[in-house]
Amino acid sequence: MSEVRKDVVVDIERAAAKEKHSLRAGLGLMALQRKTELIEYDCKEADCGICLFRIISGAENLSPPTKREADFLRAMRCDENERLACQCRVFGDVQIRIEGDPDD
């Protein structure tokens, strides 16, 4: 018996912009980089912090922080509800907020 593909919803807010995207469960948020400009990426290695976001809901649906991400978040004194999009996999619906204007 084949497994049924499960999609999850990623709800993204940035300034006045709001988008909802469907993503296959288990994929990383970077899979959305061609679908949205609201999440910016640079190093993609948990080193620069440009993809930092705040979890509004669904934290339990994200993969645990990688060692690199945990080290970065600790060094930058980030809040518990902040993560790096380049390091996260999504296993269920999540709502996130990104600081700053997407046109900056």
N, C-alpha and C positions, 0 to 999 in steps of 0.2 A: 504494500500500500504506500503510495507516494504522500509526502508531506505537503500540506497546503501552505502556500506562501502567505505569510502574514505581513501586512503593511501597518505602519504606525504613522501617527500624525505628529509633525514637528511644527509647533506654533511659535513664530519668531516675531518679536517686537523690537523696533529700533526707531527712536524718536516717534514721529507720527506714522511711520510705516509699519504695517502688520501683514504678515504672510503666513499661510498654512501650506505645508508641503507633505506629501505622502512619501514614505521611505520604507524600503524593505527592512523588517526587523533584523537587527544584528549588524547592519551596516553602520559605518562611521558617519558623523555629521559632514565630513568632507565630501561625501557622495552628493551633497546638495550644492557644491560650489558652482556648478554650471546652471543651477536653477534659481539661485538668488544672489544678490549683491549685498544683502544685509549682513552676512557673515564674511569678514575679511580674513584672509590667510596670508602668511608670509613664509616663515621658516618651516612650518609643519612638523616641528620636532620638539615642541614644548620648551622653546628657548626665547621667543620674542614677546609673547603675550598679546599679540594683535587680535587673536581670535577669542579673547576672554569674554565670557558671557555669564549672566546671572540666571540661575534656575528659579523660575516662578512656581512651577509644579512639575511633578514627575521625576524627581531626583532618583527615586528607586528604579526607574526605567533606564538609567544610564549605567554604562560599565564603570567599575571602580577606577579611580585614578591610577594611571601607570606610575611607576617610580619616578620617571622624568617629570610627569605632570605634578605629582605630589611635591617633589623637590622645588619646582618652580613656584607653585602656589604658596608654599611655606615661605620661600625666600621673598616673595612679593607681598607677604602678609595679607593674602586674599581671604575673604570670608568663606565660611563653609559651603555656602551656596553658589560659589563661583567655580567655574571649570574652563578648560581650554577645549574649544571645538575640534581642534586637530587631533585630540587624543580620545574623544568620546565615541563610543558605540551606543546605539539606541535600540532598546528592546521593548519599548512601549511608548505610549504617547507622552510628550514632554512639551512644556511651555517655557520659552527662554526669552530673556531681554538682553539686548546689547546696548551699551552706553554709546552716546555720540550720534551725530547726524550722518546718515549714509552718504550724503553728498560731500562731506568734508574730505 
